[in-house]
């Protein structure tokens, strides 16, 4: 962008990132005040707002976006959030990071070989610490009830990097075994196809090749 950053320029940047965004003058003025004269700061804030769930994929603004931390302080914010966790909850979330940005207690219990109740309790404590949030119901797996999402999403990457390589590969292998069993029980074509895709992704990181279920 040429010239001084203004609300028109901020609006243009938002539209480039979120074509379906609907004009919100208050949001754009706030974003301008945070970015100052730096266009890159607009994009950094948009990324951070997305990670914290204050803006969705369609550009819809959610919640009190003014509470989002400065992008430069996100890493410290994530470390502070993780420091609130007990060791067991942190171990559970490391395993959950293998499933992806969103996860279920049933999936994590399988790859940890622990009771679902124990895993669910650890996830509940993580939610109280502000590192995960409810993400609706989970209907992909048999018997699963709730889905959770890391908050912010970057926490998933931080926790995934904490998993030792050998253990990470083992977790991916167990994920493949879990999904293979779920495919056998699920007769819904869309769900089966999605789990096949998930198996292919986990197979890239597992310690051994995995077959494809029928």
C-alpha positions in Angstrom: 0.0 0.0 0.0 1.2 3.5 -0.8 0.8 6.4 1.5 -0.3 6.6 5.1 -2.3 3.6 6.5 -5.9 4.5 7.0 -9.2 2.7 7.5 -9.7 2.3 3.8 -6.4 0.5 3.5 -7.2 -1.6 6.6 -10.5 -2.5 5.0 -8.8 -3.5 1.8 -6.4 -5.8 3.6 -9.2 -7.5 5.5 -11.1 -8.1 2.3 -7.9 -9.6 0.7 -7.7 -12.0 3.6 -11.4 -12.6 4.1 -13.4 -11.9 0.9 -16.8 -12.5 2.6 -16.0 -10.0 5.4 -18.8 -7.5 6.0 -17.7 -3.9 6.8 -17.4 -3.2 10.5 -16.1 0.4 11.1 -15.5 -0.1 14.8 -13.4 -3.1 14.2 -11.5 -1.4 11.4 -10.8 1.6 13.5 -9.6 -0.6 16.3 -7.3 -2.6 14.0 -5.9 0.7 12.6 -5.1 1.9 16.1 -3.2 -1.3 16.8 -1.3 -1.4 13.5 -0.3 2.3 13.5 1.3 2.9 10.2 2.5 -0.6 9.7 0.6 -2.7 7.1 2.3 -5.9 8.2 0.8 -5.4 11.7 -2.7 -5.5 10.2 -2.0 -8.9 8.8 -0.3 -10.1 12.0 -3.3 -9.0 14.0 -5.7 -10.7 11.6 -3.7 -14.0 11.9 -3.7 -13.7 15.7 -7.4 -12.9 15.8 -8.0 -16.0 13.7 -5.8 -18.2 16.1 -7.8 -17.0 19.1 -11.1 -17.5 17.4 -12.1 -13.8 17.2 -12.5 -14.0 13.4 -13.7 -17.1 11.4 -12.9 -18.3 7.9 -15.7 -16.1 6.5 -14.5 -13.0 8.2 -17.2 -13.0 10.8 -16.1 -11.1 14.0 -16.8 -13.1 17.2 -16.5 -12.1 20.9 -14.5 -9.3 22.4 -11.7 -9.1 19.9 -10.1 -6.2 21.9 -8.9 -8.9 24.3 -6.6 -10.5 21.8 -2.9 -10.2 22.8 -0.4 -8.2 20.7 1.0 -10.6 18.1 4.5 -10.0 19.5 3.4 -11.4 22.8 1.6 -14.5 21.6 4.4 -16.9 22.4 4.7 -15.6 26.0 0.9 -15.8 26.3 0.9 -19.4 25.2 3.7 -20.3 27.6 1.8 -18.7 30.4 -1.3 -20.7 29.6 0.6 -23.9 29.4 2.3 -23.2 32.8 -1.1 -23.3 34.4 -1.5 -26.9 33.5 -0.7 -29.9 35.7 1.7 -32.5 34.2 -1.1 -35.0 33.4 -3.1 -32.5 31.4 -0.1 -31.3 29.5 0.7 -34.9 28.6 -2.9 -35.4 27.4 -2.7 -32.3 25.3 0.6 -33.4 23.7 -1.2 -36.5 22.6 -4.2 -34.5 21.5 -2.0 -32.4 19.2 -1.4 -35.5 17.1 -5.1 -35.5 16.1 -4.9 -31.9 14.9 -6.2 -28.5 15.9 -9.5 -30.1 17.1 -9.7 -33.4 19.0 -11.9 -35.6 21.1 -11.3 -37.4 24.4 -12.1 -40.8 22.7 -9.4 -40.3 20.2 -6.8 -39.2 22.7 -7.7 -42.0 25.1 -7.0 -44.5 22.4 -3.6 -43.3 21.5 -2.6 -43.0 25.2 -4.2 -46.3 26.1 -6.0 -44.6 29.0 -9.6 -44.6 30.2 -11.8 -42.0 28.4 -12.9 -40.6 31.8 -9.4 -39.9 32.9 -8.6 -38.1 29.6 -11.8 -36.2 29.7 -11.0 -35.0 33.2 -7.6 -33.7 32.1 -9.2 -31.9 29.1 -11.7 -30.3 31.5 -8.8 -29.0 33.6 -7.1 -27.7 30.4 -10.3 -25.9 29.5 -10.4 -24.3 32.9 -6.8 -23.1 32.4 -7.9 -21.5 29.1 -5.8 -23.6 26.7 -8.7 -25.5 25.0 -12.3 -24.6 24.2 -15.3 -26.7 23.3 -15.8 -27.0 19.6 -19.3 -28.5 19.4 -20.2 -32.2 19.2 -18.1 -34.9 17.7 -20.1 -37.3 15.5 -17.3 -38.8 13.4 -16.3 -41.5 16.0 -18.6 -44.1 17.5 -19.5 -43.1 21.1 -17.7 -39.7 20.9 -19.6 -36.8 22.3 -17.6 -33.5 22.4 -14.9 -31.9 20.3 -12.3 -29.5 21.6 -10.0 -27.0 20.0 -6.7 -25.6 21.1 -6.8 -22.0 22.2 -5.1 -20.3 20.5 -4.6 -22.7 17.6 -0.8 -22.1 17.7 -0.7 -24.0 21.0 -1.2 -27.2 19.0 2.0 -26.7 17.1 3.9 -25.8 20.3 2.6 -29.0 22.1 3.2 -31.2 19.0 6.8 -30.1 18.9 7.2 -31.2 22.6 6.4 -34.8 21.7 9.6 -36.9 21.2 10.0 -38.2 17.7 9.7 -41.9 18.5 6.6 -41.3 20.7 5.1 -39.1 18.0 5.5 -41.8 15.4 3.9 -44.3 17.8 1.0 -42.0 18.5 0.4 -41.6 14.8 0.5 -45.4 14.4 -2.1 -45.8 17.2 -4.2 -43.1 15.5 -4.2 -45.2 12.3 -5.3 -48.3 14.3 -8.1 -46.3 15.9 -9.4 -44.8 12.6 -9.2 -48.2 10.9 -11.5 -49.7 13.5 -13.8 -46.7 13.3 -14.1 -47.1 9.6 -15.2 -50.7 10.0 -18.0 -49.5 12.4 -19.2 -46.5 10.4 -21.4 -47.0 7.4 -21.7 -43.3 6.5 -19.8 -42.8 3.2 -18.8 -39.2 4.0 -17.4 -40.1 7.4 -15.5 -43.1 6.0 -13.9 -41.0 3.3 -12.9 -38.4 5.8 -11.3 -41.0 8.1 -9.5 -42.5 5.1 -7.9 -39.1 4.4 -7.0 -38.8 8.1 -5.3 -42.3 7.9 -3.3 -41.1 4.9 -2.1 -38.0 6.8 -1.2 -40.0 9.9 0.6 -42.6 7.8 3.1 -39.9 6.7 4.3 -39.7 10.3 3.8 -43.2 11.6 6.7 -45.7 12.2 5.3 -48.2 9.7 3.2 -48.1 6.5 -0.5 -48.6 7.0 -3.0 -50.3 4.7 -6.1 -48.8 3.4 -9.4 -50.1 4.7 -12.2 -51.0 2.4 
